[in-house]
Amino acid sequence: MSTLESFLDALRQGVFQVVVPKALVTEPLEPDWKRSAINVPSPETIASYRKGQYHAHETGSEYRVHMDRYDPGKNPLMHLIDDAPLVLMVYETMDTILVTAKDATRDDPLQRLLDQRMSWKLRMGLGAVLLAIGVTLAVLAFRGTISFFAVILPSLVLFFGLLTIVRGIRQRGRKEHANEDIIRGSLVAGAGFFLFVFWELYLVLILLVLVIWFFSSAAVTLLRVFRERGNLPQGFWYTLGLGVSSLVLGILAVTLPEGLVDLLVILLAGIVLMAGAFMVLDAYGLRNAARLMEEGGFV
């Protein structure tokens, strides 16, 4: 009888990640493993779990487990600074989008269609929306981002708040859930109104948080590079690159805050455009697969 923990000793020996096939784990995950709702995207992940410093990504056939330096439940601030610097989050998000897209193009189109929960038309529509948002962000980044923070972002927050309220009203038959949605939606809508009025204040707060985050991540990462030069699980140059990138962004946030905001919006636009493009391509492949199934008499 084998539990997932019985395969994780190597993480204590300096190994960055352990990959455990599900077939070897004969016991279900213990209650101490808590499902995590917020994670940096990882290719093929269908669920993510945390147990103290352990962080497991579950795929269809295996568990990919690494060990964070700080337990986010006990020390969320240091976890954010040391285990999840913004540079790493952006890099892994873009890498995940690329890897997922490559995997999708290699899959059997018939199997992809059978496994697909959403129709190709819905994916095509979502992809088009993402592309439109990405183009809008890119235009704003080059022509001025003030309207993004003063109008677009508050409008999106207000829209999602009102949408949640409407969903709650339409679920009156499930009173408990309806009330929760109405309350939650009201708070989000109120936040949207607040952002409309005080957009300059929240933009300054965002920049202040980013300055602290960048410099803290840079200091912690670069100190580790010099202290543990030969014992870095992710490698010397990779870790050094993370630290230097965080330092550069921190300096940019202090000396050229408008430039940093433009850069972050450009990065966001790039991520959204990549996601939208790959979703459209995937939808196009699913459409072709649907035609193949129809011609072959599968549907």
N, C-alpha and C positions, 0 to 999 in steps of 0.2 A: 504494500500500500504506500503510494508516494504522493506527497503534497508538493505544491509548487515551491515552498520554502526549502525543501530538501535539495533543490538544484541551484540554490543561490549563493553558496559559499564562495564561489569565485569572485563575486562582487566585493567581498571583504578583502580580496587579495590584489585589488587594483584593476580588475577587468571592468571595462565600462558597461558592457551589456551582455546579458546571458539570454540565449534563445532556447526555449524549452518546448519541444513538440507536445501538443495536447495529449497525444497517445500515451506519453510517459507519466502524465499527471492523472493518477487513478482516483484521487480524492477531490471533491469539490473545494472551491476556495473557501477558506474559513471566514466566519463573520467579521474578523478583524480587517479583511480586505474590503475597503469601502469604494464604491463606484465613484469615479471623479468626473464631474460635468465639464470642467474647464481644463483644457490641455492644449499644448502646442500640437498642431496637426501632425500625424504620423501616417505613412503609407499603409493602406489595407487595414487600419485599425477599426474594429467594430465596437470596442468598449475599452475603457481605461480604468484601472483600479490602483488604489494607494493603500499601503500599510506602513505607517511610519515613514521612513526614508525610502522604502521600496516603491517603485512606480512601474506597473505592469501594463503593457499594451497588448490587448488580445486581438488576434487575427483569426481567420477561419481555421487555421491549422496549428497555431503555436502561440506561446506567450513570449513577448520580448520585454525583458525586465532590466531596468537600470536602477541605480541607487542615488538618490539626490543627497546633497550634503546637508540639507535642512528639511525637516518635516514641515510641510506647509500648514498642517493643522496646529503645530506648536509655535512655529516661527515663520509666519507668512512673509514678513518683510525681508528677512535674509534669504528666504527661498526665492523671492522675486529678484533680488539683487544678484545672488550668486548662481542659482540654478536656472533662472529664466531671464537673462538680460534681453533687452529688446532686439539687439542685433541678432541673437540666436533665434528668437521667435520669428523674426522676419525671414531669416535664411531658411529655417526648417519649414516654414509655411510654403515658400516658393518651391523648395525642393520636393515637398510632398505633392504639390500640384503637378510638377513635371513628372515625378515617378508614377503617380496615379494615372496620368494621361498616357504614358508609355505602356503601362500594364494593360490599360483598356484597349489600346490598339493591337496588342498581341493576343488578346483573348479571342476565342471562337465566337463569331458574331451571333450564332444561334443560341449558344449558351448564355451570352450576355443578355440576349433578349428574354430568355426564359427567367433569368435571375433579376431582371430589371423590374422594379416596382412602379416606376413612373413611365408613362408613355413617352415616345420620342418627341411628340409635339410639345409636351410640357417641358421637357429638357431643352428643347430648342427655344421655347419662349423664355425660360429662365436664363439661358445663355445670352439671348438677345438683350434682356434687361441688364444683366451684368456688364455686357459690352457697352451699353448706353451709359451706365453709371461710371464705368472706367474711363470712357471718353470724356464725360463731363468733368471728372476729377482731374484728368490730364490737362484739359483746357483751363480749368481753374488754377492749376499749379503754375501754368505759364503766363496767365493773364491776371493773377491776383487771387489769393485764397480767402480774402476777407468775406466774400459772399458765402463761402462754404461754412464758415463758423458762425456768421451772423444770420444766415437764412436757411441754407440747406440742411445742416445738421439739426438745428432746432425743429425744423419742419418734419424731418424723419422721426425724431423722438416723439413729437406731438402726434404724428400719424400712427405710430405703433401704439401709443397710449390710447388713442381713440378706437383703434382696431380692437384692442383688448377689451375695452368697455363694451363695444358692440357685441363681441363674442360672448361676454358675460351676460348681456341682456338676452341674447338669443338662446342661452342655456338655462333659462329660468326653471326648467324642470329639474335640474340638478342644482338645487339652491346653494349648497355649500361651495361648489366650484364656481358658480355664477357670481356669488358675492366676492370671492377671492379675485376673480378676474376684474370685476368692476373696481374694487379697491386698488388692485395693482395697476390697472389702466389709468385710474384717476391720478395716482402718484406719478406715473410716467408722463401723462399729459401735462401735469403741473410742472414737471421738470422741463418739458418742452417750452412752456410759457416762460419759465425762469431763464432758459438759455436765450430766448429771443431778447429779453430785456437786459440781461447781464452777460452778453456774449464776450465782451472785452475782459470781464473778470475771470470767467472760466477759461479763456484762452491763456491768460497770465498764469492761472493755477496749473493748467496743463504743461506749460513751459517750465514752471518751477518743479513740478514732479519729474519731468523728463531730465532736467539738469541734475537733480539729486540721484535719479535712477542711473543715468549714464556714468556720472563720476564715481558713484559707489560701486557699480559693476566693474568699471575700469580698474579701480584701486584693488578690489578683491581679486580680480582675475590676474592682473599683472603681478601682484605680490605672490600669488600661487605659482606663476610662471618662473619667477626667480628663486623661490624657495624649493619648489618640487620639479625642477627642470627635467630630470630624468624619470619622473614617476607621475606623468600626467596621462590619465586614461584615454583622453581624446587626442593626445599628441601635442608636442611642443608648439609647432607652427600654427595649428588650428586654434589652440588656446590663446596664443599670443595675438593672433589676428582678431579674436573676439575682444580681447582687452584693448588693443589699439583702436579698433573701430568704435568701441564705446567711448574711449577718451576723445577721439576726434569729434564725435557727435556731441559730447558734453561741451567741448570748447566752442563748437559751432552754435550750440544753444545759448551760450553766454555772449559771444561776440556778434553773431548774426542770427538772432532769433527768427527773423522773417525767412531767412534762407533755410533754416531747419524745418520750419513749418512747411515750406514749399517742398523740401526734400521728402518729408514724411507723407505728404499728399501724393507726390509722384510715386513713392513706393507702394502706397495703398492703391493708386490707380493701376500700377503694374500688376499687382496681385489680382485685383478684380478683373482686369483685362485678360490675364492668363486663364483665370478660372472660367470666365465667360467663353473664351475662344475654345477651350478644351471641352466645355459642356456642349457647345454647338457642334463641334466635330464628333463628339460621342453620339449626339442625337442623330446626326447625319448617318453614322454607322448603324445605329439601331434602326433607322428607317430602311436602309438597304437590307438589313437582316430580316426585317418584317416582310419585305418583298420576296426575299429568298424563301422564307417559310411558307408564304402564300403560294409561290410557284411550285414548291416541293410538296404541297399538300399537308403541311404540318399544322396549319390553322384553318 
